[in-house]
């Protein structure tokens, strides 16, 4: 090579940077996912072998195995395969490094495979086919430790991923999903704590996630199940509010528990005011769209574009739409445009393509900035974030995101979070965003779901009628010995928070419905779990309200007001025959608890849930209830072995 | 003694659906992909994005690999095609020509020797048409023969030889200019 070329080569080498380690991990991870997709659904047996959590133990075992060999040919073969596996672990650093389930059989399979079938093949082809660019490996130990060391660092930068996924191994495509949930509510003795407080939740994301899992032939991870979101997925026939002053009606019904003859269910139903479509205020919508590389799949960006297309049809010409995308960097793709110019908006949507990593924070900041620019008096601003949930650039710490969103929510810009696709959906970040951004989260897996979330419920999703809605129930210890709130684990509030207007809670949109179900145990029931206290306060002093079983209080703020209003109603001990809605809600509550592996269900199983739901389908105009029964059947089949 | 499975074996296993083999293959060649992507695009960010794109493409394309070409040749072709598509698509073309490594430059200002190399290379590349740069990136940067580079770029060996002569001419002119400029 002549001197000029040498110098040129040297300059080239010196100026070529190292690839980013973070991007490397992400890219390899994404490529592997795509590889899995293009292979069709993998057999779980093989995938468990590749899963990261087993890496440490697995490698240790392998190393021992390798050093035990004397024969150079088998050494060559096994260590090469070890290298292959090490690499597979190394590229998955942002999966959940959960406490590993017990090391599965593959080690021995692996050994067998290496020794029996591949050895001859490998030994021969190695000689014949030189690997021209193969960088020599330092040593297998170095390779192994170097990769393993890297993993915890990545883990630290992604603290939201530390929550565990229960059924991980049976759930191949979901290896980086993180769910938001808490330990299921326990049975509380009324004598010890008679007051239960929670924030309402109008999200439905959990139900769609469960549907997506079950229809793909997998039992959803227990942590993906939020029972209240399953119950709230379905429309119920609650009476609309009467009069101008109250934004929603409240109804309470008590009926027998299907899974426990000694207890009762107390259902609290809220019905938001129906939307007045004629004189609603103009809407300013900022579509904040994740166009990172992982959004490329057909059930992500393409579905999202279709979904937004559907939504545009039901917007008013006076409404305005802007589009901001984020991937690597954030950018405004479409300046605020009247919704009447549908072609222009659709053209902008259809031009989106996926690529790059996910700068979620920059995207959010820009979307809020655009929304603030669009604000005019009396208009409603909303940022609609569509993502597969992975915020891997910028703030990826849910706490920091939470602060940012919470601060922005004070500017009266609402936030909706729509989740797309499976695989790296970060349910926890989605929940954090929606709960703190005066908004709601939904998961969209099909165009039908997009129709339900965006179109049928457009008004409710987009026009808040009550903010910071909190529910507090005080049970009468003279009537009710124990109670348990079903679901709402992530929404539990401290008793004192009920009257504290500074404490944020859920929003109710126009036409929204919220249902909460308590399982309550009447005094003297054989189903009572807690023994009475020997030294506890005996019969309460003479109380004029002693015949009530509970007292329900609701606090809410009218949008734009800082001070909350109070609604109260006593609950009489009249045990009613549950109506269709009540029975269906009970069936779904039971279904959700079965999926969570609740210990309160006794012998009551999926078949009982199916029977109960089947008898309570009603006219089901959209087929939602029929679909739920199909899912119950799937769950029954999948759990039968 | 070789401690490695050959590219060919890994690719065959990966093509047959072996996930670990595909992961190993990608991991092994990741630096190569990035390096070439960087030299074709001239921008770190573009190179990162291109690398992602190529990784995703490989996940799909590997199943179609039938061992007809040497794996690296095939890989280079995938990279080159991705880079060229990208150039056509978002007109980073002019940017790439003008601003070789400008991001890198600011990031590495401290290392003056490197900065010097950067200046020189930047100047050298800015003067060359992209076909010459691509050719140089493969033959000089990757130590490929003219025949191999021709196969990858889809031109004859003779064309590569001619282009390399042009590259040398450019470099010589630059060296002379340097001398006269002092």
Interface residues (C-beta under 8 A of the other chain):
Chain A: X1 X2 X4 X5 X7 X8 X9 X10 X11 X12 X13 X14 X15 X16 X17 X19 X20 X23 X24 X26 X27 X28 X30 X31 X32 X33 X34 X35 X36 X37 X38 X39 X42 X46 X47 X49 X50 X72 X75 X76 X79 X80 X81 X83 X84 X85 X87 X88 X90 X91 X121 X122 X125 X126 X129 X130 X131 X132 X133 X134 X135 X136 X137 X140 X293 X296 X328 X355 X356 X357
Chain B: X1 X2 X3 X4 X5 X6 X7 X8 X9 X10 X14 X17 X19 X20 X21 X22 X23 X24 X26 X27 X28 X29 X30 X31 X32 X34 X35 X38 X39 X44 X45 X47 X48 X49 X51 X52 X53 X55 X56 X58 X59 X60 X62 X63 X70 X72 X100 X101 X104 X107 X113 X114 X117 X118 X120 X121 X124 X136 X137 X140 X141 X167 X168 X171 X172 X175
